[in-house]
Amino acid sequence: MTSNGILGIDLGTTNSAFAVMEGADPEIVVDGGGDEGYVDAGFEDIDDENDQ
């Protein structure tokens, strides 16, 4: 990937994706595990009485 270019962002309802234009073709940005999608949100139940 180059350090300058066009970044495209797809903000989905469950997952999002990012791409960078490399010449005439977009290149999907992958995470460290090779996944192309990113989870939009997550949560942790901090009021769970079973937590120690």
N, CA and C of each residue as an Amber inpcrd file, in Angstrom:
protein
   156
   0.8300000  -1.1840000   0.0000000   0.0000000   0.0000000   0.0000000
   0.8760000   1.2500000   0.0000000   0.3890000   2.2600000  -0.6530000
   1.1200000   3.5200000  -0.6360000   0.6830000   4.3540000   0.5560000
   1.4880000   5.3540000   0.8900000   1.1580000   6.1990000   2.0350000
   0.2160000   7.3350000   1.6570000   0.0210000   7.5960000   0.3730000
  -0.9430000   8.6110000  -0.0400000  -1.8850000   7.9970000  -1.0590000
  -3.1260000   8.3180000  -0.9630000  -4.1160000   7.7460000  -1.8480000
  -5.4940000   8.0650000  -1.3450000  -6.4670000   7.3670000  -1.8730000
  -7.8600000   7.5750000  -1.5050000  -8.3040000   6.4290000  -0.6110000
  -8.8620000   6.7620000   0.5360000  -9.3770000   5.7640000   1.4730000
 -10.8920000   5.7020000   1.3330000 -11.4160000   4.5170000   1.1180000
 -12.8610000   4.3050000   1.0670000 -13.3070000   3.5820000   2.3200000
 -14.4280000   4.0250000   2.8920000 -14.9470000   3.4320000   4.1200000
 -16.3920000   3.0070000   3.8890000 -16.6930000   1.7470000   4.1630000
 -18.0520000   1.2190000   4.0840000 -18.5250000   0.9970000   5.5120000
 -19.3870000   1.8710000   6.0040000 -19.9210000   1.7400000   7.3620000
 -21.2170000   0.9370000   7.3020000 -21.1150000  -0.3420000   7.5810000
 -22.2810000  -1.2040000   7.5760000 -22.9940000  -1.1700000   8.9140000
 -24.0820000  -1.9180000   9.0150000 -24.8260000  -1.9580000  10.2710000
 -24.2300000  -2.9470000  11.2630000 -23.5210000  -3.9580000  10.7740000
 -22.8890000  -4.9490000  11.6390000 -21.3770000  -4.9180000  11.5150000
 -20.8830000  -4.8160000  10.3040000 -19.4500000  -4.7840000  10.0320000
 -19.1200000  -3.6150000   9.1200000 -17.8870000  -3.1770000   9.1610000
 -17.3960000  -2.1240000   8.2750000 -16.1910000  -2.6520000   7.5190000
 -15.8730000  -1.9840000   6.4100000 -14.7060000  -2.3640000   5.6180000
 -14.0120000  -1.0970000   5.1420000 -12.7220000  -1.2330000   4.8440000
 -11.9210000  -0.1140000   4.3870000 -11.1360000  -0.5510000   3.1590000
 -10.9570000   0.3730000   2.2170000 -10.1650000   0.0830000   1.0230000
  -9.3530000   1.3180000   0.6580000  -8.2020000   1.0860000   0.0350000
  -7.3360000   2.1610000  -0.4500000  -7.1890000   1.9680000  -1.9550000
  -7.2970000   3.0650000  -2.7020000  -7.1050000   2.9880000  -4.1500000
  -5.6260000   2.8340000  -4.4550000  -5.2900000   1.7790000  -5.1620000
  -3.9300000   1.5140000  -5.6320000  -3.9890000   1.5800000  -7.1540000
  -3.6850000   2.7270000  -7.7190000  -3.8240000   2.8820000  -9.1740000
  -5.3000000   2.9030000  -9.5160000  -5.7240000   2.0010000 -10.3860000
  -7.1290000   1.9430000 -10.7920000  -7.9320000   0.9430000  -9.9780000
  -7.2620000   0.1500000  -9.1250000  -7.9480000  -0.9120000  -8.3850000
  -7.8970000  -0.6630000  -6.8800000  -9.0330000  -0.8470000  -6.1940000
  -9.0150000  -0.7030000  -4.7330000  -8.3820000  -1.9290000  -4.0760000
  -7.7060000  -1.7040000  -2.9570000  -7.1230000  -2.7950000  -2.1750000
  -7.7970000  -2.7940000  -0.8100000  -8.4580000  -3.8920000  -0.4610000
  -9.1320000  -4.0160000   0.8240000  -8.1040000  -4.0400000   1.9430000
  -8.3320000  -3.2560000   2.9890000  -7.4420000  -3.2240000   4.1510000
  -7.8280000  -4.3710000   5.0780000  -6.8840000  -5.2420000   5.3770000
  -7.1520000  -6.3880000   6.2450000  -6.5190000  -6.1490000   7.6100000
  -7.0680000  -6.8220000   8.6310000  -6.4910000  -6.6990000   9.9680000
  -5.3530000  -7.7020000  10.1340000  -4.7830000  -7.7670000  11.3210000
  -3.6540000  -8.6460000  11.5870000  -3.9500000 -10.1120000  11.3690000
  -5.2290000 -10.5030000  11.4720000  -5.6100000 -11.8920000  11.2670000
  -6.0160000 -12.2040000   9.8410000  -5.9480000 -11.1930000   8.9610000
  -6.3120000 -11.4050000   7.5600000  -7.7770000 -11.1790000   7.2600000
  -8.5650000 -10.7360000   8.2500000  -9.9880000 -10.4950000   8.0290000
 -10.2010000  -9.1570000   7.3310000 -11.1740000  -9.1160000   6.4120000
 -11.4610000  -7.9030000   5.6620000 -12.5200000  -7.0310000   6.3250000
 -13.2510000  -7.5660000   7.2680000 -14.3200000  -6.8040000   7.9210000
 -13.9830000  -6.4830000   9.3560000 -14.5480000  -5.3980000   9.8430000
 -14.3250000  -4.9610000  11.2160000 -15.6800000  -4.8400000  11.9070000
 -15.8260000  -5.4090000  13.0850000 -17.0660000  -5.3360000  13.8400000
 -17.3160000  -3.8880000  14.2380000 -18.5490000  -3.4130000  14.0200000
 -18.8720000  -2.0220000  14.3150000 -18.9320000  -1.7250000  15.8050000
 -19.4160000  -2.6610000  16.5900000 -19.5760000  -2.3870000  18.0210000
 -19.4930000  -3.6860000  18.8070000 -19.1710000  -3.5400000  20.0500000
 -19.1510000  -4.6660000  20.9670000 -19.5470000  -4.1580000  22.3300000
 -19.8640000  -5.0540000  23.2360000 -20.2070000  -4.6000000  24.5720000
 -19.7590000  -5.6210000  25.5900000 -19.6160000  -5.1640000  26.7970000
 -19.2650000  -6.0120000  27.9170000 -20.2570000  -5.7120000  29.0250000
 -20.8540000  -6.7390000  29.5890000 -21.8230000  -6.5770000  30.6710000
 -21.0550000  -6.3780000  31.9750000 -20.9230000  -5.1350000  32.4050000
 -20.1490000  -4.8380000  33.6090000 -20.9570000  -5.0320000  34.8840000
 -22.2610000  -5.2870000  34.7620000 -23.1180000  -5.4850000  35.9300000
 -23.3840000  -6.9610000  36.2170000 -22.6690000  -7.8600000  35.5490000
 -22.8630000  -9.2910000  35.7300000 -22.4610000  -9.6910000  37.1460000
 -23.4040000 -10.2550000  37.9160000 -23.1520000 -10.6110000  39.3150000
 -22.2030000 -11.7950000  39.4550000 -21.9820000 -12.5510000  38.3530000
 -21.0960000 -13.7220000  38.4160000 -19.6310000 -13.3460000  38.2660000
 -19.3360000 -12.1100000  37.8910000 -17.9380000 -11.6840000  37.7780000
 -17.2970000 -11.6240000  39.1520000 -16.0780000 -12.0860000  39.2470000
 -15.3390000 -12.0510000  40.5110000 -14.2260000 -11.0520000  40.4340000
